[in-house]
Amino acid sequence: MSWNASNSAAPWWRTLAFRLSAGYALAGLCLVFLATASLYLVLRAELEKSTDLFLADKLHVVRTLLRERPDDWDALREEIELESAARRYEQFYIRLLDEHARPLLTTPRMAEQLNLSLLASQIERRPDHPFSMKGTHGQTFWVTSASAEVGSPSKRTDTVEIAIDVSQQEALLARYRRWFLATLLGCFAIFPLIGYRVARHGIRPVEEIATTAQHISSTNLHERILPEGYPFELASLAHTFNKMLDRLEESFQRISRFSADIAHDLRTPVNNIRGETEVALVRERTADEYRDVLGSCLEEAVRLSDLISDLLFLARAESPLSHLRRERVNVAELLDGVRDYYQASAEDGGISLSTAAGAEPVIAEMDRSLVQRAVGNLVSNAVTHTPSGGSIVLATKLGTRAEASTVHIEVSDTGEGIPPEALPKVFDRFYRVDTSRSQASGGTGLGLAIVQSIMLLHGGSVGIDSQVGQGTRVTLRMPVSGSR
Amino acid sequence: MRILVIEDESKTAKFLKKGLSEAGFVVDVAGDGLEGLYLAQEVDFELLILDVMLPGLDGWQVLTRLRQAGRRAPVLFLTARDAVHERVRGFELGGDDYLVKPFAFSELLARVRSLLRRVPLRQLETIRMADLEIDLARQRVTRAGQRLDLTAKQFLLLSLLARRAGEVLSRTLIAEAVWDMNFDSDTNVVDVSVRRLRSKVDDPFPLKLIHTVRGAGYVLECEQ
């Protein structure tokens, strides 16, 4: 079983289980990654937005105070020095500078937390834009600045600088990232395992089918795959497979029966030749006796030749290379020819043999001598099986509307008929309805098989219907034109 | 008339030689393609009977080389393989006829004769044999002065036998010539027709003219 060996030696990355589990794992990881990443991005954006809003709010309060109540230093001090100092988290620091960048008010401990000269130079570079900078203890600050009119109408323009400590938010995001990474790692480990289990589970029925298939050889063709318990798709595979086995088994049986039949049919004439010759040679015979034996041997040899050429004909007809010599044939004329040929035999048996002329001429493209042979075989059978006083009619017509491109040839007799149980088998090779008359009637048992293969070669078919004691009608159907 | 048989199967070669010699030909036999080719080039044969499957050179090669050497003698192929494309190939290479084994010797003889045009068909107005007279033009047959009432096919059959009188005609050949039936099964139909012809031509008369050659066919001759 070299096929089996090569199958099990397939590299693991080419197995279906691997491909499926890799696919599942990849899809799962992508999904988790996208979900977590998008959540992270949304969270960060929201945090930044709330910080910005807070800064803008503070700025607005300070600027309003400066504009509306430029001399209310208590209110300003409350706003700048006290409120910030009271906060425990998200502490913010505010510095108010005059036109010459001299600090007027500063939140206490701002200088401890932030490098103020660096802050000033950063703001110089990016006025009116919030930005982030590091504090002296490594905290992250979100910083913005804006000019503020003092008094209304304006007496001078001060500058407000606000820095807010966003270390808490940073820490939150960092924790989130760690979680994200851990989840991804976990999924990376678990998903392939789950995928593998799912894939194995899905593939197992296929493997079972394959195992059954491997066990089936020509000796146990009767084994079948039980289609129960499989998912729908695989049940249909199992069903298809079983159908194929049915056909295989049937053709195996046919071949072996056919070989047995050939052997039998060859054996009989060979046995006759051998026996007659042997007996003749036992002692001296007269010339007439020798002539008789030789003649009999010749007859048997002719029978063998006929059988061989019939078998060869069938074998050739089955070959896909066989081709027809199609020509335009007037079918009624062809039937007349066959009728003339068998006329003497029919008259001898007291049977009337006639052709029924149709209204219109039937012209079709066919291999004349093959169709002649098919019709001849049918008439020959009819003559053999029709008792004296009966009749045989050959008829042809074009098919009715639905199959107008089909030509029909009918051979009907009023003979003894064929029992219904034998009807499906009459086109089998070597099948004889009446086995006792096989040799006497001189046929090879291949006549109808030949008729059938001639029709198949023409792309047509044969139909037979019969009533015991009433007669038999065989219908040949083939396309009018060969170029289909 | 000299015929060369190139055939490696010794029994086949033997019966071909015997049969053809008895039919009045001088027969040489070669057992393989090379020997056959040599003989065919050395000696002037009127006809070659050539097996296709041969040791040394096969039949096709022998024929090709013979034709190259300018030998024009007709060639009759014998083969166990009956495929249309082989037949066509044989004719393309310059073969003249083709017989598939197993064949009837009478058939072979008939083809050999027709290849050699040894028995030209008698294109006569009237054929006479003993007291039988066949008027081909008026399709009338008389025997011992008595007019015989034959059907058209019976007349065709009788005139075929008469034209090739003395020659054994196989059932296949008769079916083909008289009824245009080109298949070789079920030839016992011919027997029935011949029997019916006999009942008119021979039965009423003491001298029988139509003879059966067992396993081969029929012959019209006047055995004294």
HADDOCK unambig.tbl for C-alpha pairs under 7 A between the chains (distance, minus, plus):
assign (segid A and resid 295 and name CA) (segid B and resid 214 and name CA) 5.75 0.50 0.50
assign (segid A and resid 295 and name CA) (segid B and resid 215 and name CA) 6.45 0.50 0.50
assign (segid A and resid 298 and name CA) (segid B and resid 215 and name CA) 5.47 0.50 0.50
assign (segid A and resid 299 and name CA) (segid B and resid 215 and name CA) 5.30 0.50 0.50
assign (segid A and resid 302 and name CA) (segid B and resid 215 and name CA) 7.00 0.50 0.50
assign (segid A and resid 305 and name CA) (segid B and resid 102 and name CA) 6.03 0.50 0.50
assign (segid A and resid 306 and name CA) (segid B and resid 185 and name CA) 6.94 0.50 0.50
assign (segid A and resid 337 and name CA) (segid B and resid 179 and name CA) 6.58 0.50 0.50
assign (segid A and resid 341 and name CA) (segid B and resid 179 and name CA) 5.89 0.50 0.50
assign (segid A and resid 342 and name CA) (segid B and resid 189 and name CA) 6.40 0.50 0.50
assign (segid A and resid 344 and name CA) (segid B and resid 192 and name CA) 6.15 0.50 0.50
assign (segid A and resid 344 and name CA) (segid B and resid 193 and name CA) 5.52 0.50 0.50
assign (segid A and resid 345 and name CA) (segid B and resid 189 and name CA) 6.04 0.50 0.50
assign (segid A and resid 345 and name CA) (segid B and resid 192 and name CA) 5.79 0.50 0.50
assign (segid A and resid 369 and name CA) (segid B and resid 182 and name CA) 5.49 0.50 0.50
assign (segid A and resid 369 and name CA) (segid B and resid 183 and name CA) 6.53 0.50 0.50
assign (segid A and resid 373 and name CA) (segid B and resid 183 and name CA) 5.93 0.50 0.50
